[in-house]
Amino acid sequence: MQVVPSNFLPRLRLGTITLGALIFLLGASPAARAAEGPALVDPALIASLQLRAKQAAPREQVQIYADLADKISLLIDKQLADGDEEKAQGTLRLFESCAAELESGLQRDSKNLKRTEMLLHTTHRRLADMVRSASGDMKPLVQSAVNSLDRVQNVLLSSVFEH
């Protein structure tokens, strides 16, 4: 029979509680943040970003339009998850016009684009995931948004490597 030191059990219990709490926090945290992200994006935020982008100096517009595209993609994702395909179609059209503005902004200004490129990469991955999970009617519309973003990314990369 093995004798366990008396001070061993409290440490074991404390370690188990700490480990359990850590596992819970790490497991719940990404899910909670993912659930909060799209909920924070609403049409009012999109409208304020659109206004800010139109009023911004040309050097700031590219980054603001990239932020806007990212927020619009979050809203599209939320609308599709909620089953509101009609609203998602309108939001996809808004995304296409934002991508066109972003593309023309990139042709005018090609400075400080690393953050923009990273944000567009994240947005592209989100939209590509939406294409895979979208219903049959929505799939071509979401794919069109992905194609628009592909064009923007090509312009961005060519302007980065050009200079």
KOLGU-920298 format. One line per 10 residues: number of its first residue (from 1); for each residue z, x, y of N, C-alpha, C, CB. Coordinates in Angstrom, 1 decimal, padded with zeros to 4 digits. Atoms other than C-alpha are relative to their C-alpha. Glycine has a CB too. Layout:
N
NUM = Z:X:Y:Z:X:Y:Z:X:Y:Z:X:Y ~ ... .
END
This chain:
163
1 = 000.0:000.8:-001.2:000.0:000.0:000.0:000.0:000.9:001.2:001.2:-001.0:000.0 ~ 000.2:-000.9:-001.2:-001.0:001.4:003.4:000.9:-000.7:001.1:-001.5:000.1:000.4 ~ -000.8:000.5:-001.1:001.3:001.1:006.4:-000.8:000.1:001.2:001.4:000.9:000.0 ~ 000.7:000.1:-001.3:-000.2:000.1:009.7:001.0:000.2:001.1:-000.8:-001.3:000.2 ~ -000.9:-000.2:-001.1:001.4:001.5:012.8:000.2:-001.3:000.8:-000.4:001.2:000.9 ~ -000.3:001.2:-000.7:003.1:-001.2:014.8:-000.8:-000.2:001.3:001.5:-000.1:000.3 ~ 000.8:000.1:-001.2:001.2:-000.4:018.0:-001.5:-000.2:-000.2:000.3:001.2:000.9 ~ 001.5:000.2:000.4:-002.2:-000.7:016.2:-000.5:-001.4:000.2:-000.2:000.5:-001.4 ~ 000.5:001.4:-000.1:-002.4:-004.5:016.1:-000.2:-000.5:001.4:001.1:-000.9:-000.7 ~ 000.3:000.5:-001.4:-002.0:-005.2:019.8:-001.3:000.6:000.6:001.1:000.3:000.9 .
11 = 001.2:-000.6:-000.5:-004.7:-002.7:020.6:-001.3:-000.6:-000.7:000.0:001.5:-000.3 ~ 001.1:000.6:000.7:-007.0:-004.2:017.9:-000.3:-001.3:000.6:000.3:-000.1:-001.5 ~ 000.1:001.4:-000.6:-006.4:-007.7:019.3:-000.6:000.1:001.4:001.3:-000.7:000.0 ~ 000.6:-000.2:-001.4:-007.1:-006.5:022.9:-001.4:000.4:-000.1:000.9:001.0:000.8 ~ 001.4:-000.4:000.1:-010.2:-004.7:021.8:-000.9:-001.1:-000.5:-000.1:001.2:-001.0 ~ 000.8:001.1:000.5:-011.5:-007.7:019.9:-000.2:-001.0:001.1:000.7:-000.7:-001.2 ~ 000.2:001.0:-001.1:-010.9:-010.0:022.9:-000.9:000.6:001.1:001.4:-000.3:000.7 ~ 000.8:-000.6:-001.0:-012.5:-007.5:025.3:-001.5:000.0:-000.5:000.4:001.4:000.3 ~ 001.3:000.0:000.5:-015.5:-007.1:023.0:-000.6:-001.4:-000.1:000.0:000.6:-001.4 ~ 000.5:001.3:000.0:-015.8:-010.8:022.5:-000.4:-000.5:001.4:001.0:-001.0:-000.6 .
21 = 000.3:000.4:-001.4:-015.7:-011.4:026.3:-001.3:000.6:000.5:001.2:000.3:000.9 ~ 001.2:-000.8:-000.5:-018.3:-008.7:026.9:-001.2:-000.6:-000.7:000.2:001.5:-000.4 ~ 001.1:000.6:000.6:-020.6:-010.2:024.3:-000.4:-001.4:000.6:000.3:-000.2:-001.5 ~ 000.2:001.3:-000.6:-020.2:-013.7:025.8:-000.7:000.2:001.3:001.3:-000.7:000.1 ~ 000.6:-000.2:-001.3:-020.9:-012.4:029.3:-001.4:000.5:000.0:000.9:000.9:000.8 ~ 001.3:-000.6:000.1:-023.9:-010.4:028.3:-001.0:-001.0:-000.6:000.0:001.2:-000.9 ~ 000.9:001.0:000.6:-025.3:-013.2:026.2:-000.3:-001.2:000.9:000.6:-000.6:-001.3 ~ 000.1:001.2:-000.9:-024.7:-016.0:028.8:-000.7:000.4:001.3:001.3:-000.6:000.2 ~ 000.5:-000.4:-001.4:-025.7:-014.0:031.9:-001.5:-000.2:000.2:000.5:001.4:000.3 ~ 001.5:000.1:-000.2:-029.5:-013.7:031.4:-000.4:-001.5:-000.1:-000.7:000.8:-001.0 .
31 = 000.4:001.4:000.1:-029.7:-017.4:030.3:000.3:-000.7:001.3:000.6:-000.6:-001.2 ~ -000.4:000.7:-001.3:-027.8:-018.5:033.4:-000.9:000.4:001.1:001.5:000.3:000.3 ~ 000.9:-000.4:-001.1:-029.9:-016.4:035.7:-001.4:-000.6:-000.2:000.0:001.6:000.0 ~ 001.3:000.5:000.2:-033.1:-017.6:034.1:000.0:-001.5:000.4:-000.4:000.1:-001.5 ~ 000.0:001.4:-000.3:-032.0:-021.2:034.5:000.2:-000.2:001.5:001.2:-000.7:-000.7 ~ -000.2:000.1:-001.5:-031.0:-020.6:038.2:-001.3:000.3:000.7:001.1:000.9:000.5 ~ 001.1:-000.5:-000.7:-034.2:-018.8:039.2:-001.0:-001.1:000.4:-000.8:001.0:-000.9 ~ 001.0:001.0:-000.4:-036.8:-021.6:039.1:000.7:-001.2:000.7:-000.7:-000.6:-001.3 ~ -000.6:001.2:-000.6:-034.2:-024.2:040.2:000.2:000.3:001.5:001.4:-000.2:-000.6 ~ -000.1:-000.4:-001.4:-033.9:-022.2:043.5:-001.3:-000.1:000.8:000.6:001.4:000.1 .
41 = 001.3:000.1:-000.6:-037.6:-022.5:044.2:-000.4:-001.4:000.1:-001.1:000.8:-000.8 ~ 000.4:001.4:-000.2:-038.6:-025.7:045.8:-001.2:000.0:001.0:001.2:-000.9:000.5 ~ 001.1:000.0:-001.0:-041.5:-026.9:048.0:000.3:000.4:001.4:-000.6:-001.4:000.0 ~ -000.4:-000.4:-001.3:-039.5:-026.4:051.1:000.0:001.5:000.2:001.4:-000.5:000.3 ~ 000.0:-001.4:000.0:-039.0:-022.7:050.3:-001.5:000.5:000.1:000.7:000.6:-001.2 ~ 001.5:-000.4:000.0:-042.8:-022.4:049.6:-000.6:-000.2:001.4:-000.7:-000.8:-001.1 ~ 000.5:000.3:-001.3:-043.6:-024.1:052.9:000.5:001.0:001.0:000.3:-001.4:000.4 ~ -000.6:-000.9:-001.0:-041.3:-021.8:054.9:-000.6:001.4:-000.2:001.5:000.1:-000.2 ~ 000.6:-001.3:000.2:-042.8:-018.7:053.2:-001.5:000.0:000.4:000.0:000.4:-001.5 ~ 001.4:000.2:-000.5:-046.4:-020.0:054.0:000.0:000.2:001.5:-000.6:-001.3:-000.4 .
51 = -000.1:-000.1:-001.4:-045.4:-020.3:057.6:000.3:001.4:000.4:001.0:-001.0:000.6 ~ -000.4:-001.4:-000.3:-043.8:-016.9:057.7:-001.2:000.9:-000.2:001.2:000.4:-000.9 ~ 001.1:-000.8:000.3:-046.9:-015.4:056.1:-001.1:-000.1:001.1:-000.6:-000.3:-001.4 ~ 001.1:000.2:-001.0:-049.3:-016.9:058.6:000.4:000.6:001.4:-000.2:-001.5:000.2 ~ -000.5:-000.6:-001.3:-047.1:-015.7:061.6:000.3:001.4:-000.1:001.2:-000.8:000.4 ~ -000.4:-001.4:000.1:-046.4:-012.3:060.2:-001.1:001.0:000.5:000.3:000.4:-001.5 ~ 001.0:-001.0:-000.3:-048.1:-009.1:061.4:-000.8:000.3:-001.2:000.8:001.3:000.6 ~ 000.9:-000.2:001.2:-051.1:-008.1:059.3:000.6:001.0:-001.0:-001.3:000.6:000.5 ~ -000.6:-001.0:000.9:-049.1:-005.1:057.8:001.1:-000.7:-000.9:000.6:001.1:000.8 ~ -001.0:000.6:000.7:-046.4:-007.5:056.6:-000.5:-001.1:-000.9:001.1:-000.6:000.9 .
61 = 000.5:001.2:000.7:-048.6:-010.3:055.3:-000.2:000.2:-001.5:-001.3:-000.4:000.6 ~ 000.3:-000.3:001.4:-049.6:-008.6:052.0:001.3:-000.2:-000.8:-000.5:001.4:-000.2 ~ -001.2:000.1:000.7:-046.0:-008.4:050.9:000.5:-001.4:000.0:001.1:001.0:000.6 ~ -000.5:001.4:-000.1:-045.1:-011.9:052.1:-000.9:-000.9:-000.9:000.0:-000.5:001.4 ~ 000.8:000.8:000.9:-048.1:-013.4:050.2:000.3:000.4:-001.4:-001.5:000.3:000.4 ~ -000.4:-000.3:001.4:-047.1:-011.5:047.1:001.3:-000.7:-000.4:000.2:001.6:-000.2 ~ -001.2:000.8:000.2:-043.6:-013.0:047.4:-000.3:-001.4:-000.2:001.0:000.3:001.1 ~ 000.4:001.5:000.0:-045.2:-016.4:048.0:-000.6:-000.3:-001.4:-000.9:-000.3:001.1 ~ 000.7:000.2:001.3:-047.4:-016.0:044.9:001.1:000.0:-001.1:-001.0:001.1:-000.3 ~ -001.1:000.0:001.0:-044.3:-015.1:042.8:000.8:-001.3:000.0:000.9:001.2:000.2 .
71 = -000.8:001.3:-000.1:-042.3:-018.1:044.1:-000.8:-001.2:-000.5:000.5:-000.2:001.4 ~ 000.9:001.1:000.5:-045.3:-020.4:043.5:-000.1:000.0:-001.5:-001.4:000.1:000.7 ~ 000.1:-000.1:001.5:-045.6:-019.2:039.9:001.3:-000.5:-000.6:-000.3:001.4:-000.4 ~ -001.3:000.6:000.5:-041.9:-020.0:039.4:000.0:-001.5:000.1:001.2:000.6:000.8 ~ 000.0:001.5:-000.2:-042.4:-023.5:040.8:-001.0:-000.6:-001.1:-000.4:-000.3:001.4 ~ 000.9:000.5:001.0:-045.4:-024.0:038.5:000.6:000.0:-001.4:-001.3:000.9:-000.1 ~ -000.7:-000.1:001.3:-043.4:-022.8:035.5:001.1:-001.2:-000.1:000.7:001.3:-000.1 ~ -001.0:001.1:000.0:-040.6:-025.3:036.4:-000.7:-001.3:-000.1:000.9:000.0:001.3 ~ 000.6:001.3:000.1:-043.0:-028.2:036.9:-000.6:-000.2:-001.4:-001.2:000.0:001.1 ~ 000.5:000.2:001.3:-044.7:-027.5:033.6:001.1:-000.2:-001.0:-000.8:001.3:-000.4 .
81 = -001.1:000.2:000.9:-041.4:-027.2:031.8:000.6:-001.4:000.1:001.1:001.0:000.3 ~ -000.4:001.4:-000.2:-040.4:-030.6:033.4:-001.0:-001.0:-000.5:000.4:-000.2:001.4 ~ 001.0:000.9:000.5:-043.6:-032.1:032.1:-000.8:-000.7:001.2:000.6:-001.0:-000.9 ~ 000.7:000.6:-001.1:-044.9:-032.8:035.6:-001.3:000.7:000.3:001.0:000.1:001.3 ~ 001.3:-000.7:000.0:-048.5:-031.7:035.1:-000.8:-000.4:001.3:-000.8:-000.4:-001.2 ~ 000.7:000.4:-001.3:-049.8:-033.6:038.2:000.5:000.9:001.1:000.3:-001.5:000.3 ~ -000.5:-000.9:-001.1:-047.5:-031.7:040.6:-000.4:001.5:-000.3:001.5:-000.1:000.1 ~ 000.4:-001.3:000.3:-048.3:-028.5:038.7:-001.5:000.3:000.3:000.2:000.3:-001.5 ~ 001.4:-000.2:-000.4:-052.0:-029.0:039.3:-000.2:000.3:001.5:-000.9:-001.2:-000.4 ~ 000.1:-000.3:-001.4:-051.5:-029.2:043.0:000.6:001.3:000.4:000.8:-001.1:000.7 .
91 = -000.6:-001.3:-000.2:-049.2:-026.2:042.9:-000.9:001.2:-000.4:001.4:000.1:-000.7 ~ 000.9:-001.0:000.4:-051.8:-024.3:041.0:-001.1:000.2:001.0:-000.7:-000.4:-001.4 ~ 001.0:-000.1:-001.0:-054.4:-025.0:043.7:000.6:000.8:001.2:-000.4:-001.4:000.5 ~ -000.7:-000.8:-001.0:-051.8:-023.7:046.2:000.0:001.5:-000.3:001.4:-000.6:000.3 ~ 000.0:-001.4:000.5:-051.5:-020.5:044.1:-001.3:000.6:000.2:000.4:000.0:-001.5 ~ 001.4:-000.6:-000.2:-055.3:-020.0:044.2:-000.2:000.3:001.4:-001.0:-001.0:-000.5 ~ 000.3:-000.3:-001.4:-055.4:-020.2:048.0:000.9:001.1:000.4:000.3:-001.3:000.9 ~ -000.9:-001.2:-000.3:-052.4:-017.8:048.2:-000.6:001.3:-000.5:001.4:-000.3:-000.6 ~ 000.6:-001.2:000.6:-054.2:-015.4:045.9:-001.2:000.4:000.8:-000.5:-000.3:-001.4 ~ 001.1:-000.3:-000.8:-057.3:-015.6:048.1:000.5:000.7:001.3:-000.8:-001.3:000.4 .
101 = -000.6:-000.6:-001.2:-055.2:-014.8:051.2:000.5:001.4:-000.3:001.2:-000.9:000.6 ~ -000.6:-001.3:000.4:-053.5:-012.0:049.4:-001.2:001.0:-000.2:000.8:-000.1:-001.3 ~ 001.2:-000.9:000.3:-056.9:-010.5:048.3:-000.6:000.4:001.4:-001.1:-000.8:-000.8 ~ 000.6:-000.4:-001.3:-058.3:-010.6:051.9:001.0:000.9:000.8:-000.3:-001.3:000.8 ~ -000.9:-000.8:-000.7:-055.1:-009.1:053.2:000.0:001.4:-000.6:001.4:-000.5:-000.2 ~ 000.1:-001.4:000.6:-055.4:-006.2:050.7:-001.2:000.7:000.5:000.0:-000.2:-001.5 ~ 001.2:-000.7:-000.4:-058.9:-005.5:051.9:000.2:000.6:001.4:-001.2:-001.0:000.0 ~ -000.3:-000.5:-001.4:-057.5:-005.1:055.5:001.0:001.1:000.0:000.4:-001.1:000.8 ~ -001.2:-000.9:-000.1:-054.3:-003.1:054.7:000.3:000.5:-001.4:001.2:-000.7:000.7 ~ -000.3:-000.5:001.3:-053.7:-000.8:051.8:001.2:001.0:000.1:-001.2:000.7:-000.6 .
111 = -001.1:-000.9:-000.1:-050.4:000.9:052.8:001.2:-000.7:-000.7:000.3:000.3:001.5 ~ -001.3:000.4:000.6:-047.0:000.7:051.0:-000.2:-001.2:-001.0:000.9:-000.5:001.1 ~ 000.3:001.1:000.9:-048.3:-001.4:048.1:000.7:000.1:-001.4:-001.4:000.0:-000.3 ~ -000.7:-000.1:001.3:-046.0:-000.2:045.2:000.8:-001.2:-000.3:000.9:001.3:000.0 ~ -000.8:001.2:000.3:-043.6:-003.1:045.5:-000.9:-001.2:-000.2:001.0:-000.3:001.2 ~ 001.0:001.1:000.2:-046.5:-005.5:045.9:-000.6:000.0:-001.4:-001.1:000.0:001.0 ~ 000.6:-000.1:001.3:-048.1:-004.2:042.7:001.0:-000.3:-001.1:-000.5:001.5:-000.2 ~ -001.0:000.4:001.1:-044.8:-004.5:040.7:000.2:-001.5:000.0:001.3:000.8:000.3 ~ -000.2:001.4:000.0:-044.3:-008.0:041.9:-001.1:-000.8:-000.6:000.3:-000.5:001.5 ~ 001.1:000.6:000.6:-047.8:-009.0:041.0:-000.1:000.1:-001.5:-001.3:000.5:000.7 .
121 = 000.0:-000.2:001.5:-047.4:-007.5:037.6:000.9:-001.0:-000.7:000.4:001.5:-000.3 ~ -001.0:001.0:000.5:-044.3:-009.7:037.0:-000.6:-001.4:000.0:001.3:000.1:000.8 ~ 000.6:001.3:-000.1:-046.1:-012.7:038.3:-001.1:-000.3:-001.0:-000.6:-000.2:001.5 ~ 001.1:000.1:001.0:-049.1:-012.0:036.1:000.6:-000.3:-001.4:-000.8:001.3:000.0 ~ -000.6:000.2:001.3:-046.9:-011.8:033.0:000.5:-001.4:-000.1:001.2:001.0:-000.2 ~ -000.6:001.4:000.0:-045.2:-015.1:033.9:-001.2:-001.0:-000.2:000.7:-000.3:001.3 ~ 001.1:000.9:000.1:-048.6:-016.8:034.3:-000.7:000.1:-001.4:-001.0:000.2:001.1 ~ 000.5:-000.2:001.3:-049.9:-015.3:031.1:000.8:-000.8:-001.1:-000.2:001.5:-000.4 ~ -000.9:000.8:000.9:-046.9:-016.8:029.3:-000.2:-001.5:000.1:001.5:000.4:000.2 ~ 000.2:001.4:-000.3:-047.6:-020.1:030.9:-001.3:-000.5:-000.7:-000.1:-000.3:001.4 .
131 = 001.3:000.4:000.6:-051.2:-020.1:029.6:000.2:-000.2:-001.5:-001.0:001.2:000.1 ~ -000.3:000.1:001.5:-049.9:-019.6:026.0:000.8:-001.3:-000.3:000.8:001.2:-000.5 ~ -000.9:001.2:000.3:-047.4:-022.5:026.3:-000.5:-001.3:000.7:001.4:000.2:000.5 ~ 000.5:001.2:-000.7:-049.5:-024.9:028.5:-000.7:-001.0:-000.9:-000.9:000.4:001.2 ~ 000.7:001.0:000.8:-050.9:-028.1:027.2:-001.5:000.2:000.1:000.4:-001.5:000.4 ~ 001.4:-000.2:000.0:-054.6:-028.4:026.5:-000.7:-000.3:001.3:-000.6:-000.9:-001.0 ~ 000.6:000.3:-001.3:-055.4:-030.0:029.9:000.4:001.0:001.0:000.5:-001.4:000.4 ~ -000.4:-000.9:-001.0:-053.4:-027.5:031.8:-000.4:001.5:-000.2:001.6:000.0:000.1 ~ 000.4:-001.4:000.4:-054.5:-024.3:030.0:-001.1:000.5:000.9:-000.4:000.0:-001.5 ~ 001.1:-000.6:-000.8:-057.8:-023.9:031.9:000.4:000.2:001.5:-001.2:-000.9:000.0 .
141 = -000.4:-000.2:-001.4:-056.1:-024.4:035.3:000.9:001.2:000.1:000.8:-001.3:000.4 ~ -000.9:-001.1:-000.1:-053.4:-021.9:034.6:-000.8:001.3:-000.3:001.2:-000.1:-001.1 ~ 000.9:-001.2:000.2:-056.0:-019.5:033.2:-000.8:000.4:001.2:-001.0:-000.2:-001.2 ~ 000.7:-000.2:-001.3:-057.9:-019.9:036.5:000.9:000.8:000.9:-000.5:-001.3:000.6 ~ -000.9:-000.7:-000.8:-054.8:-018.8:038.3:000.2:001.4:-000.4:001.4:-000.8:000.0 ~ -000.1:-001.4:000.6:-054.4:-015.8:036.0:-001.3:000.8:000.5:000.1:000.0:-001.5 ~ 001.3:-000.7:-000.4:-058.1:-014.9:036.8:000.0:000.4:001.4:-001.2:-000.8:-000.4 ~ -000.1:-000.3:-001.4:-057.4:-015.1:040.5:000.9:001.2:000.3:000.5:-001.3:000.8 ~ -001.0:-001.2:-000.2:-054.4:-012.8:040.2:-000.6:001.3:-000.6:001.3:-000.4:-000.7 ~ 000.7:-001.2:000.5:-056.5:-010.4:038.1:-000.9:000.6:001.1:-000.9:-000.4:-001.2 .
151 = 000.8:-000.5:-001.1:-059.0:-010.2:041.0:000.8:000.7:001.1:-000.8:-001.1:000.6 ~ -000.8:-000.6:-001.0:-056.2:-009.5:043.4:000.5:001.3:-000.4:001.2:-001.0:000.3 ~ -000.5:-001.3:000.5:-054.7:-006.8:041.2:-001.1:001.0:000.0:000.6:-000.2:-001.4 ~ 001.1:-000.9:000.0:-058.1:-005.2:040.9:-000.3:000.6:001.4:-001.3:-000.6:-000.6 ~ 000.2:-000.4:-001.4:-058.5:-005.1:044.7:001.1:000.9:000.4:-000.1:-001.2:000.9 ~ -001.2:-000.8:-000.3:-055.0:-003.7:045.0:-000.1:001.4:-000.6:001.3:-000.7:-000.5 ~ 000.1:-001.3:000.6:-055.5:-001.0:042.5:-001.2:000.9:000.5:-000.2:-000.2:-001.5 ~ 001.1:-000.8:-000.6:-058.9:000.0:043.9:000.4:000.6:001.4:-001.3:-000.8:000.1 ~ -000.4:-000.5:-001.3:-057.4:000.3:047.4:001.0:001.1:-000.1:000.5:-001.2:000.9 ~ -001.0:-001.0:000.2:-054.5:002.3:046.1:-000.6:001.3:-000.4:001.1:-000.4:-001.0 .
161 = 000.6:-001.2:000.5:-056.7:004.8:044.3:-001.1:000.5:000.9:-000.5:-000.2:-001.4 ~ 001.1:-000.4:-001.0:-059.3:004.9:047.1:000.6:000.9:001.1:-000.6:-001.3:000.7 ~ -000.6:-000.8:-001.1:-056.8:006.4:049.6:000.8:001.1:-000.5:000.8:-000.9:000.9 .
END
